[in-house]
Amino acid sequence: MYKLNKQSNKSKARLGVLKTAHGSINTPFFMPIATKAAIKTLTVDDVKKLGAQIILSNTYHNYIRPGIDTFKKFKGLHNFMDCGLPILTDSGGYQVFSLAKLRKIKGDNIEFKSHLDGSKHILNPKKVIDIQKAIGSDIMMVLDECVGLPATKAKTIQALERTTRWAQQALDYKNKLKIKKQLLFGIIQGGDFKDLRLRSAKEITAMKFDGFAIGGLAVGEPAKTMYKVLDYTVPELPENKPRYLMGVGYPDNILQAVKSGIDMFDCVIPTREARHGRLFIRTKQSLTGEFYKTINIRNSGFKNNKKPVNKTTLKNYSHAYLHHLFKTDEILGLRLATVHNLEFYLQLMQDIRKAIKNNKI
């Protein structure tokens, strides 16, 4: 469970510890993404050495392939991918709803066709719990409906009501199965409508979840819209439960969300950007103003640059060498860039925790 250890006197930022079946996690934290039971180009040991405390995997993709039977045979995803870290699984709802023409909703069932072979499947709140139970994730997420922004109020209300109904069904089913070791988080929706966000927060926090997530952000809206939603939503969440902002984000987004009282983050940005040769670079130690920049290692200006990419994990590799790897499409380039970017993000979280401890943010 969650223990709040410190509240900053400069913002709503806070320090805590989240206990799971596979270990305790210091908050706030960032989760590297292992969508299909793998962090692209890296092993779990790699990210653990970089400072990762937990990883995230995807229920939908793992359900489609390798499938629930495989996880039952291996007694969970931890054994399947040799992972000693805690694992959070998102519900897969975002992926299913993004299928658009391949899915339709009938009552509380989502009927959809696999993006791989067109085979027909059904997801509902109970089945999503069954899948995550077989996966054995430390933190499970309820099935929800995420609408893109902007969205009409009518469509947002429909998604909110469905999300609330599904949340209760998922919680009741978890309790019926007497699942004790796996935590379950509820998800707050409501788009960018203040009254709907407050309504969703009230309805979801009335249920006895182990933590609460804010969904439906980082879907293309301006950052200022995200911050505005956080400003009026986070105060409605219990102080004694962890708070998770799903799918966020860039370093400055994370820092601002921490100041708003968020504890947990995940995003594909550091790994995705790495695969395109875009690297995150700290420009100063303090977390004020513009504290980082990005570079594209593919640019010709790095062709003969002897400077090491960083002073830690890539201290023996020059900008020129990494530039060469990307220009020649060598897989090693993707791996080294991914190591660099994840180290940046995980070190950022360590610096943020230290700054909260010292009341710097």
N, C-alpha and C positions, 0 to 999 in steps of 0.2 A: 504494500500500500504506500501512500504518499505521506511524507513528513515535511512540513514547511519549517525551514531552519532560520531564514533571515529575510526580512523585507527591507529593501533599500530606503534610505531617507531622502533620496533625490528623485525617485520615480516609483513606478509600481513594480519594478523589477524585483525578482525574488530568487532565493536559493532554496533548494529542497533535495530530497532523496526519494526516488521511486523504487520500491522493492518489487521484484518480479521473481518468478520461479527459477530463472537462470541468472540472477544476480541483481544487485542494487545499482541504480543509475543516478548520477548527480545531475540535477537540473539547474538551469536550462541546458538542453542538449539537442544535437542534430543527428538525424538518422541517415546514413548512406543507403542508397536504394539498391535492392536486389530483387527487381521486379519478377524475374523468372527463376528465382532461386540462385541467382548469381549477381555479384557486383561486377559490372563489365570490366574485364581484363584483370581483376584483382581477386584474391582469396580473402576469406574472413580473417585469417591471420594477418594479412597485409593491412586491412583497415583497423584491426585491433591494435597493431603496432603504431598506427597513425593517431590513435586516441579514441577510436569509436567505442561507444559503450553499448550500442544497440543498432540493429539494422532493420530495414523495412522490406517486406515482400508483398506480393499482390495475390489476393485470393482468386480473382478471375483467371489470371494467366496460369497459376498453379493448378487450378481446377481443370482447365482445358488441357494442359500438358505440364507435368506428367500424369496428373489425375489423382483422385482421392484414394484409389486402391494402392497406388505406389506409396503414398504417405502412410497408409495403414500398415503396409508391409515393413516399412522402415521405422515405424513408430514415431513418425513426425519429421518435420522439415529440418530440425536440428541435426538429426542423425543423417538424413539424406544429403545435406550439403556440408556436413562436418562443421557445424556452427556452435561454438561455446558461448556466444553472446545471446542476450535476449533478442527476441524477434517480435516486431509488430506487423500485423497483416491488415491492410485496408480491406474493405468489404468487397471490392470489385465493382461496386455500384457505378462509379464514375466511368469505368471502362464499358460496362454494359449499356449505360445510357448514351455513351458516345457512339455506339454502333448504329444509332438512328434507324436506317431502313432495315437493319437486320434484327430489330427487336420490337416487341409490342407488349403492353401491360394489360393483363386480364385479372381484375381484382387485386390481390396481393402477390400475384405471380408475374415475373418478367420472363416472357418467352423470347428466346433469341437464338440466332444461328452463330456457330463458331466462326471466328474470322479466319480460321485455318482451313477447315474442310466443309463448312456449311452445315455441319451436324446440328440438330436441334437440342436445345437445353432449356431448363427452367431454373430460375433463381427466385427465392423468396426469403424473408427474414430468418426462417428456421433452417433452411438449407445452407444459408451462408454461415450460420453457427456450426452446423454439422461439418462443413468443409474446414473451417478454421479449427475446430476441435481435432480433426484428423491431422491437420498441419501441425498442431501443437504450439501455436504461437503464444507468446507470453501475454500479449495485448491483442485482443480482438476488437474489430470495429463493427458497429451495426450497419445493416444495409440502409442506405439513404438515397434520396434523389437530389442531385446537384443540378441546378439550372445555371446556364451561362449568363453573363452580364453583358449588356443590359437584358432584362426580361420583364415581361408585363407583370403587373401585380397579381392578376388572376392566376397566371401560370406559377408564380412564386408561392402563392397561397396553396395551390394544389400540391406542389412539391413539399411544402412545409407540413401540411396535414398528413401526407403519405409518410414522410420521414418520422413524424411523431408516432403514428400508428405502428409503423414497422419497428421503431425503437422499443416500444412496449412489448411487442410480440417477441422480439429477440431476447429481451431481458427475462421475460416469463419463461421462455424456452430454456435459456441457460440455467435458470434456477430449477426448472423441472428436471434437467439432466444432472443437476447437482455438480456442475463444473466449478471447482474451487480454485485450482491452480492458475487458471487463465483469467486475466482481467478483461473486462468489457467496457468500452467507452461509448457514450452517446454522442450524437453529432447535431450541432445547431445549424440550421439553415435560415433562410429569410431574405436572401439576396442583399440588395443595398437599401432595403426599406427598414427604417428604424423600428416602426411598430411591429413588423413581422419578426425581426431579429429578437426583440424583447419578448414577444410572444413565444417564439421557439425556445429561447433560453429558459423561460419560466416553465414551459411544458417538459422539456428534457431534463432540467435539473431537479424536477420534482420526482424523477425516477432514481432509483438507487444504483447508479452506475459507478464504476471505479474511477472514472475520469471523464472529461468532457472535451470534445473537439469542436472547433469552429470550421465549418466547411463552406464551400461555395465562394471562396475568395481565390485570388491568384488565377483567375480565369479570363484575364485580359483587361480587367478594369485598371484605371490609374492607381498608383500607389496611394495617393491622398484619399481615394475612396476606401481602400482597405484600412488605412489608419483610422478613418472616421468610424467605420463599422466596429473596429476593435475598441475605440474609445467608449462607445456606449454598450457594447456587448460584454466585454471582459468583466466589468464591475458586477454583472449579474451572475457570474460563476462563483461557486463555493471556494473559499480560500483553502480548504483542507483537501482539495482534489486537484490533480494535475490538469493543466490546460494545454491543449494541442491545436496549433494552427496548421491545418493541412495544406501541403503543397507549396510551402514558402521556405525559401525564396532566394533573392539576392542578398548579399551581406548586409546592406543598409536596411532592407526590409526586416531581416531577422533582428538586428539591433533595435529598431524602432518597436517591433512587436514585443521584444523582451521588456522594454521600458513600459509597455502597456500591460505587462503581467503575464505574458505567455511563457510556457515552460518547455514545449516540445516542437520540433520542426523536422520536416523532411522535404527534399526536393531533388529533382534530376539535374538541376543546373550545373553543379560542379563536375559531374561525370559527363553530361552531354556536351557542355562547353569544351571540356578537355578533348573529346573526340574530334572537335572541330579546330583544335589548336589554340583555343582561347584560354589564357591562363590568368588567374587572379593573383595580384601582387599587392602586398601591404606597402603603403607609402609612409606610414608612421606607426608608432607603437600605441599612441593614444587612440581612443575610439570616438574622437570628435571630428566634425567636418567631413571632408573627403579622405577617408583613411585607407582607401585601396583604389587600385586601377586595374584594367585588364589590358593584356597585350595579345596579339595574334602572332604566334611563333612562326607561322607560314610566311610572314612578311619578309621581303628580301633584305631588309635592314639587319636581320639577325644572321645572315649567311656566314659572316666571319666574326661574329661576336663571341669572344673567348670567356665572357663572364659566366660563372655558374648560374644555373636556373634558380637555385635557392641555396641557402647556407646549411641545409640539413639533409633531407632525403635525396636531393638531386645535386649535392655539392660537387660531385665528380663529373657532372654532365654540363657541358656548355650550352648556351643558347644556340650556337651554331650547330652542334650535334643534334639537338632536338629539332631544329629547323630542317636539318638533313633528313631525319627520320620521317617527318611529315611529308616532305617533298617527294620522298621515295616510297611512301605508303607502307612503311614498316610498322608492324603491329606494336613493336616496342615503344614507338612514339606515343601511341594511345595509352599504353600502360604508364609510362613515365609522367605524361601530362595528367592522367587521372590521379596518380599518387600525389602529385603536386597540389592539385585543386582540392582534393579531400583533406590533405594536410592543412591547407589554408583554412578551410571551413571548420575543421575540428580544433585547430589552434585558436581560431576566432572564438569558439564557444568556451575554451579554457580561459581566454583573456576576458570574455564577458563575465564569467563566473567570478574571476578574480576582481574585476571592476565592481561588481555588485558587493562582494565581501568588503571592499574598501570604500564603499559608498561613492564611487566615481561616476556611476550612471544610475 
